[in-house]
Amino acid sequence: MSDDPRAAETSPEIGTVLDELFAVLVSRKDAPAEESYTARLLTGPQDKLLKKIAEESGEVIIAARDQDPAQIRYEVADLVYHLLVVLVREGLTLDDLAAELAARRR
């Protein structure tokens, strides 16, 4: 939850944001890799994407250790973006993720 009281007024719903971002990522699969960072992640060597996830995970850890809310938000967004790229690359959907998370609630 944000410390900014205006965040509730201006922040879109997370489901909407994830759906829109996921659609953009899927559309990038067909984009020329030289024009799209996401297309390079989707079609290039898997190791580059996996290394990026490791890097972003480390940055989340550092931001959390430093108790820096703005940096945590920024780094978690980077990590979530790259994790969504993994889903798209591997042919999984947000529904697949939702089903997995829902199954863990039980």
N, CA, C and O of each residue as an XYZ file, in Angstrom:
424
protein
N       0.837     -1.173      0.000
C       0.000      0.000      0.000
C       0.884      1.240      0.000
O       1.896      1.293      0.699
N       0.503      2.209     -0.771
C       1.316      3.405     -0.919
C       1.159      4.342      0.268
O       0.105      4.389      0.903
N       2.222      5.091      0.560
C       2.163      6.116      1.591
C       1.491      7.376      1.062
O       1.143      8.264      1.840
N       1.305      7.463     -0.239
C       0.727      8.630     -0.882
C      -0.799      8.536     -0.829
O      -1.368      7.619     -1.422
N      -1.478      9.457     -0.137
C      -2.939      9.382     -0.037
C      -3.624      9.533     -1.387
O      -4.777      9.126     -1.531
N      -2.954     10.105     -2.377
C      -3.544     10.264     -3.704
C      -3.506      8.979     -4.506
O      -4.194      8.869     -5.521
N      -2.714      7.999     -4.071
C      -2.533      6.768     -4.846
C      -3.853      6.058     -5.088
O      -4.078      5.537     -6.180
N      -4.725      6.025     -4.098
C      -6.009      5.340     -4.259
C      -6.853      6.012     -5.333
O      -7.618      5.345     -6.029
N      -6.721      7.312     -5.473
C      -7.493      8.045     -6.469
C      -6.961      7.817     -7.880
O      -7.734      7.755     -8.836
N      -5.667      7.694     -8.008
C      -5.066      7.686     -9.326
C      -4.596      6.316     -9.797
O      -4.335      6.145    -10.988
N      -4.481      5.351     -8.920
C      -3.954      4.052     -9.289
C      -5.018      3.201     -9.957
O      -6.124      3.054     -9.436
N      -4.682      2.640    -11.113
C      -5.625      1.724    -11.755
C      -5.657      0.398    -11.007
O      -4.782      0.113    -10.189
N      -6.646     -0.388    -11.286
C      -6.773     -1.704    -10.669
C      -5.649     -2.611    -11.157
O      -5.321     -2.607    -12.344
N      -5.055     -3.387    -10.252
C      -3.924     -4.240    -10.597
C      -4.298     -5.252    -11.670
O      -3.494     -5.531    -12.559
N      -5.508     -5.807    -11.603
C      -5.926     -6.780    -12.612
C      -5.955     -6.173    -14.005
O      -5.536     -6.803    -14.976
N      -6.449     -4.958    -14.095
C      -6.504     -4.267    -15.382
C      -5.097     -4.016    -15.909
O      -4.814     -4.252    -17.083
N      -4.231     -3.544    -15.047
C      -2.849     -3.264    -15.442
C      -2.155     -4.542    -15.912
O      -1.493     -4.542    -16.950
N      -2.302     -5.630    -15.153
C      -1.667     -6.888    -15.541
C      -2.222     -7.406    -16.862
O      -1.462     -7.862    -17.717
N      -3.536     -7.341    -17.036
C      -4.137     -7.786    -18.295
C      -3.602     -6.980    -19.482
O      -3.253     -7.543    -20.519
N      -3.543     -5.659    -19.314
C      -3.061     -4.802    -20.404
C      -1.586     -5.060    -20.691
O      -1.185     -5.168    -21.850
N      -0.783     -5.158    -19.640
C       0.643     -5.416    -19.830
C       0.855     -6.773    -20.483
O       1.677     -6.896    -21.391
N       0.135     -7.783    -20.041
C       0.279     -9.118    -20.604
C      -0.058     -9.104    -22.088
O       0.630     -9.742    -22.885
N      -1.109     -8.383    -22.465
C      -1.482     -8.282    -23.882
C      -0.374     -7.631    -24.696
O      -0.091     -8.059    -25.815
N       0.249     -6.609    -24.148
C       1.372     -5.958    -24.842
C       2.529     -6.945    -24.992
O       3.137     -7.029    -26.058
N       2.831     -7.684    -23.940
C       3.929     -8.651    -24.012
C       3.651     -9.707    -25.080
O       4.544    -10.058    -25.851
N       2.436    -10.209    -25.128
C       2.075    -11.207    -26.141
C       2.251    -10.613    -27.535
O       2.755    -11.281    -28.438
N       1.837     -9.365    -27.710
C       1.959     -8.734    -29.030
C       3.415     -8.540    -29.439
O       3.723     -8.493    -30.630
N       4.306     -8.429    -28.470
C       5.724     -8.224    -28.772
C       6.397     -9.484    -29.320
O       7.485     -9.407    -29.890
N       5.754    -10.640    -29.151
C       6.340    -11.874    -29.676
C       6.577    -11.768    -31.184
O       7.510    -12.367    -31.719
N       5.729    -11.006    -31.853
C       5.838    -10.866    -33.304
C       6.597     -9.613    -33.728
O       6.783     -9.376    -34.921
N       7.029     -8.822    -32.774
C       7.757     -7.587    -33.094
C       9.204     -7.924    -33.443
O       9.776     -8.871    -32.902
N       9.790     -7.147    -34.347
C      11.213     -7.366    -34.654
C      12.071     -7.149    -33.410
O      11.941     -6.137    -32.721
N      12.939     -8.101    -33.136
C      13.766     -8.044    -31.925
C      14.650     -6.810    -31.883
O      14.955     -6.310    -30.801
N      15.066     -6.313    -33.032
C      15.943     -5.138    -33.027
C      15.191     -3.875    -32.607
O      15.811     -2.862    -32.281
N      13.873     -3.931    -32.614
C      13.075     -2.759    -32.246
C      12.455     -2.859    -30.854
O      11.939     -1.868    -30.337
N      12.499     -4.035    -30.246
C      11.775     -4.232    -28.995
C      12.605     -5.029    -27.998
O      13.003     -6.162    -28.266
N      12.856     -4.421    -26.852
C      13.555     -5.102    -25.758
C      12.787     -6.362    -25.366
O      13.376     -7.422    -25.157
N      11.482     -6.233    -25.270
C      10.655     -7.376    -24.886
C      10.757     -8.489    -25.915
O      10.858     -9.660    -25.550
N      10.731     -8.142    -27.190
C      10.862     -9.168    -28.240
C      12.196     -9.893    -28.118
O      12.264    -11.105    -28.324
N      13.250     -9.164    -27.787
C      14.561     -9.807    -27.594
C      14.513    -10.790    -26.427
O      15.089    -11.876    -26.499
N      13.826    -10.405    -25.353
C      13.697    -11.312    -24.207
C      12.861    -12.545    -24.563
O      13.135    -13.649    -24.094
N      11.852    -12.341    -25.387
C      10.950    -13.433    -25.742
C      11.556    -14.418    -26.733
O      11.231    -15.605    -26.717
N      12.432    -13.923    -27.590
C      12.922    -14.785    -28.673
C      14.422    -15.058    -28.599
O      14.925    -15.943    -29.291
N      15.124    -14.319    -27.780
C      16.574    -14.489    -27.680
C      16.930    -15.642    -26.755
O      16.069    -16.424    -26.350
N      18.202    -15.733    -26.431
C      18.641    -16.801    -25.529
C      17.921    -16.713    -24.181
O      17.823    -15.642    -23.583
N      17.426    -17.845    -23.725
C      16.693    -17.887    -22.459
C      17.567    -17.400    -21.299
O      17.069    -16.763    -20.372
N      18.862    -17.698    -21.351
C      19.753    -17.301    -20.261
C      19.732    -15.798    -20.005
O      19.859    -15.375    -18.856
N      19.576    -14.990    -21.034
C      19.535    -13.529    -20.831
C      18.337    -13.139    -19.977
O      18.450    -12.295    -19.088
N      17.200    -13.748    -20.247
C      16.006    -13.469    -19.459
C      16.172    -13.977    -18.031
O      15.814    -13.287    -17.077
N      16.705    -15.157    -17.889
C      16.879    -15.725    -16.553
C      17.871    -14.911    -15.727
O      17.667    -14.719    -14.528
N      18.930    -14.438    -16.349
C      19.889    -13.580    -15.647
C      19.229    -12.267    -15.230
O      19.514    -11.734    -14.158
N      18.349    -11.755    -16.082
C      17.660    -10.507    -15.758
C      16.757    -10.707    -14.539
O      16.659     -9.820    -13.691
N      16.105    -11.854    -14.448
C      15.263    -12.143    -13.296
C      16.112    -12.225    -12.030
O      15.722    -11.701    -10.987
N      17.254    -12.871    -12.114
C      18.152    -12.946    -10.953
C      18.596    -11.545    -10.536
O      18.625    -11.225     -9.348
N      18.937    -10.726    -11.507
C      19.365     -9.351    -11.219
C      18.246     -8.560    -10.547
O      18.468     -7.895     -9.535
N      17.053     -8.637    -11.110
C      15.930     -7.877    -10.555
C      15.553     -8.382     -9.166
O      15.186     -7.590     -8.298
N      15.642     -9.693     -8.950
C      15.367    -10.251     -7.619
C      16.341     -9.692     -6.586
O      15.943     -9.333     -5.478
N      17.600     -9.624     -6.952
C      18.608     -9.061     -6.060
C      18.332     -7.602     -5.743
O      18.538     -7.156     -4.614
N      17.862     -6.855     -6.742
C      17.558     -5.440     -6.519
C      16.362     -5.264     -5.592
O      16.318     -4.314     -4.811
N      15.390     -6.176     -5.672
C      14.261     -6.140     -4.734
C      14.769     -6.388     -3.318
O      14.371     -5.700     -2.378
N      15.635     -7.360     -3.176
C      16.190     -7.687     -1.857
C      16.916     -6.481     -1.266
O      16.730     -6.155     -0.094
N      17.724     -5.833     -2.060
C      18.484     -4.674     -1.576
C      17.547     -3.533     -1.191
O      17.725     -2.904     -0.148
N      16.549     -3.267     -2.032
C      15.600     -2.191     -1.727
C      14.824     -2.493     -0.448
O      14.577     -1.596      0.358
N      14.442     -3.749     -0.262
C      13.716     -4.127      0.952
C      14.620     -4.012      2.181
O      14.199     -3.533      3.234
N      15.858     -4.455      2.027
C      16.805     -4.347      3.141
C      16.992     -2.886      3.543
O      17.104     -2.560      4.725
N      17.023     -2.015      2.536
C      17.216     -0.587      2.788
C      15.924      0.110      3.240
O      15.933      1.298      3.564
N      14.831     -0.629      3.258
C      13.526     -0.107      3.657
C      13.185      1.174      2.895
O      12.803      2.189      3.478
N      13.337      1.091      1.574
C      13.097      2.226      0.691
C      11.834      1.954     -0.135
O      11.920      1.325     -1.190
N      10.667      2.414      0.322
C       9.410      2.083     -0.356
C       9.376      2.449     -1.848
O       8.875      1.672     -2.661
N       9.894      3.600     -2.204
C       9.873      3.986     -3.616
C      10.732      3.046     -4.450
O      10.345      2.657     -5.552
N      11.884      2.686     -3.928
C      12.765      1.782     -4.665
C      12.195      0.364     -4.689
O      12.326     -0.337     -5.692
N      11.570     -0.059     -3.605
C      10.923     -1.380     -3.576
C       9.862     -1.438     -4.671
O       9.831     -2.381     -5.461
N       9.003     -0.441     -4.715
C       7.946     -0.394     -5.734
C       8.544     -0.485     -7.134
O       8.057     -1.244     -7.972
N       9.585      0.278     -7.384
C      10.234      0.306     -8.693
C      10.828     -1.061     -9.047
O      10.624     -1.569    -10.149
N      11.552     -1.638     -8.115
C      12.233     -2.909     -8.381
C      11.246     -4.073     -8.480
O      11.431     -4.969     -9.304
N      10.210     -4.068     -7.658
C       9.200     -5.122     -7.763
C       8.500     -5.031     -9.118
O       8.203     -6.056     -9.733
N       8.236     -3.820     -9.582
C       7.623     -3.666    -10.909
C       8.532     -4.257    -11.990
O       8.055     -4.947    -12.891
N       9.830     -3.992    -11.902
C      10.773     -4.593    -12.859
C      10.732     -6.113    -12.794
O      10.702     -6.785    -13.825
N      10.729     -6.645    -11.594
C      10.719     -8.097    -11.427
C       9.425     -8.701    -11.975
O       9.462     -9.705    -12.686
N       8.296     -8.101    -11.651
C       7.011     -8.617    -12.145
C       6.980     -8.579    -13.664
O       6.531     -9.535    -14.296
N       7.451     -7.491    -14.259
C       7.508     -7.400    -15.719
C       8.293     -8.589    -16.288
O       7.819     -9.260    -17.205
N       9.467     -8.847    -15.760
C      10.303     -9.926    -16.294
C       9.695    -11.301    -16.030
O       9.854    -12.211    -16.844
N       9.003    -11.462    -14.908
C       8.315    -12.725    -14.645
C       7.167    -12.930    -15.634
O       6.923    -14.050    -16.082
N       6.471    -11.860    -15.968
C       5.417    -11.965    -16.977
C       5.997    -12.339    -18.342
O       5.380    -13.086    -19.101
N       7.170    -11.820    -18.644
C       7.830    -12.201    -19.893
C       8.102    -13.708    -19.902
O       7.950    -14.358    -20.936
N       8.501    -14.261    -18.766
C       8.713    -15.710    -18.678
C       7.410    -16.447    -18.991
O       7.411    -17.405    -19.763
N       6.307    -16.008    -18.399
C       5.027    -16.664    -18.681
C       4.723    -16.660    -20.173
O       4.378    -17.695    -20.744
N       4.851    -15.502    -20.800
C       4.561    -15.396    -22.232
C       5.511    -16.276    -23.024
O       5.081    -17.012    -23.912
N       6.784    -16.206    -22.716
C       7.784    -16.990    -23.438
C       7.482    -18.486    -23.362
O       7.676    -19.216    -24.334
N       7.006    -18.934    -22.202
C       6.759    -20.364    -21.987
C       5.331    -20.782    -22.320
O       4.948    -21.930    -22.096
N       4.542    -19.846    -22.858
C       3.191    -20.194    -23.297
C       2.164    -20.300    -22.188
O       1.119    -20.927    -22.364
N       2.448    -19.699    -21.059
C       1.499    -19.683    -19.951
C       0.713    -18.380    -19.961
O       1.106    -17.417    -20.621
N      -0.386    -18.351    -19.237
C      -1.250    -17.175    -19.213
C      -1.418    -16.662    -17.791
O      -1.005    -17.303    -16.825
N      -2.031    -15.493    -17.690
C      -2.372    -14.979    -16.362
C      -3.393    -15.882    -15.687
O      -3.393    -16.004    -14.462
N      -4.258    -16.514    -16.460
C      -5.212    -17.459    -15.877
C      -4.482    -18.649    -15.256
O      -4.878    -19.139    -14.198
N      -3.419    -19.113    -15.912
C      -2.622    -20.194    -15.340
C      -2.028    -19.768    -14.000
O      -2.052    -20.526    -13.031
N      -1.500    -18.562    -13.958
C      -0.931    -18.041    -12.720
C      -2.006    -17.892    -11.649
O      -1.791    -18.261    -10.494
N      -3.159    -17.352    -12.031
C      -4.249    -17.168    -11.071
C      -4.700    -18.511    -10.503
O      -4.971    -18.618     -9.307
N      -4.780    -19.526    -11.344
C      -5.194    -20.851    -10.885
C      -4.193    -21.405     -9.876
O      -4.580    -21.993     -8.866
N      -2.913    -21.214    -10.152
C      -1.876    -21.698     -9.237
C      -1.952    -20.974     -7.895
O      -1.879    -21.601     -6.838
N      -2.098    -19.665     -7.947
C      -2.179    -18.891     -6.712
C      -3.445    -19.233     -5.925
O      -3.409    -19.327     -4.698
N      -4.552    -19.416     -6.624
C      -5.804    -19.776     -5.962
C      -5.701    -21.134     -5.290
O      -6.224    -21.332     -4.193
N      -5.024    -22.072     -5.948
C      -4.863    -23.408     -5.381
C      -4.048    -23.372     -4.089
O      -4.209    -24.238     -3.229
N      -3.194    -22.396     -3.953
C      -2.360    -22.286     -2.753
C      -3.105    -21.665     -1.573
O      -2.632    -21.734     -0.439
N      -4.248    -21.069     -1.826
C      -5.043    -20.475     -0.740
C      -5.745    -21.527      0.076
O      -6.132    -21.282      1.219
N      -5.910    -22.675     -0.493
C      -6.717    -23.725      0.146
C      -5.966    -24.456      1.198
O      -6.508    -25.366      1.825
